[in-house]
Amino acid sequence: MEATAPIVCHGTNVNERTQCVHYHSERDIIAIKFKCCGEFYACIECHQEMADHAPIVWPKEEFAAQAILCGNCKSTLSIAEYLSCGNTCPACQAAFNPGCANHYHLYFA
């Protein structure tokens, strides 16, 4: 059985829980794979600072994509799973920041 390489989370001052300089509360522990480049970033601001292209939001038809990374347990979630999880990781029960919902329009159509 081949080992899977750990997922790299890009961003500014990203720690092991995917918290960055922009969002670093105890609950800011998700990273998002951006549709435009297929790379995980801690947040939209990190993508804007580091990527050489504009972000593209995920269309509803692609909400089955494994595009959310829990920084606590390193599990990946589909967008649909994330949007319906009630701000708690289904794998480890870590609390996600409910304020992230204010930014969904930046990531998801």
N, C-alpha and C positions, 0 to 999 in steps of 0.2 A: 504494500500500500504506500503510495507516494504522499509525502507530507505536503500540506497546503501552505503556501507562503502567507505570512501575516499581511493583512490589508494595511496599506499605507494611507494615512490621513494627512493631507496637505493643509497647510495654514501657517499663521503667524503665532509662534510660541505655543504650538500644539503639544499637550501633554499626553500621557498614556491613556487618559480617559476621553480623549478627543476634545477637550476644552481648549479654547484659544484665547488670544488677547482680547477679542471682542466679546465673547460669551464664555464665562468661566464660573458660573454658580455651581453649586453641588448638583443641580439637575440638568445642567447644560452638557449632556453626555452623548449626544448623537452626532454622527457625521453623515453627510449626504453625498451619494454618488451623483455627479452632475451628468445629465443626459448628453450635453454637448461634447464631453471629453472622456466620459467613463471613469473619471477619477473621483475619489472621495476627498471632500474638503470639510473642514470643521464648520464653516458657515459661508454665506454669500459674500461677506466682506473679504474673507480669506481668498475666495475664488477671484474676486475682482482685483485684489492686490497681486496675486501670483499667476493667474492664467493669462494667456495672450489672446483671449477671445471672450466674447460675451456669453453669459449663461443662457441655456435654453431650458424652459420648464418641461417637466414630464407630462405628456398628454394622458388623459384618463385611460385611454386604451392600453397604456403600458404600466398601469399601476401594479401589475404582477411582478415587475422588475425588482430584484433584490438590491435596493438602492439606499437602505438605511442601515447604519452600523451602530450598534450599542457600544459605547465606549467603556461600559462597565464590564460586560461579559464577552464582547467581541462577536456576538451573534449578528447575523444580517437578517433584516426583515424586508418583506416586500413593502412597497409604498402603501398598498391597501391594508396590510397588517398594521403598519405604523399608524395610519390615520384612524384605525378602529381600536387601537389598544388601550385607550383611556389613559394615556400618559404614563404607562407602566410597561417596562420591557416584559414581553410574554415569556422570555427565557429565564431571566434572573430576578424579575420583579423590581428592578431599580426604577426609581421615579424619574420621568422625563419632565422637562420644563413645560408647563401648560402654556406659557407665553409664546412658545414656538408657533402656535396656531396663528398668531398675528402675522407670521411671515410665510405661511403656506403658499400664498400667491406668487412668491418669488421662486418657488421650487416646483409646484404642482399646478396643472391647469384645472 
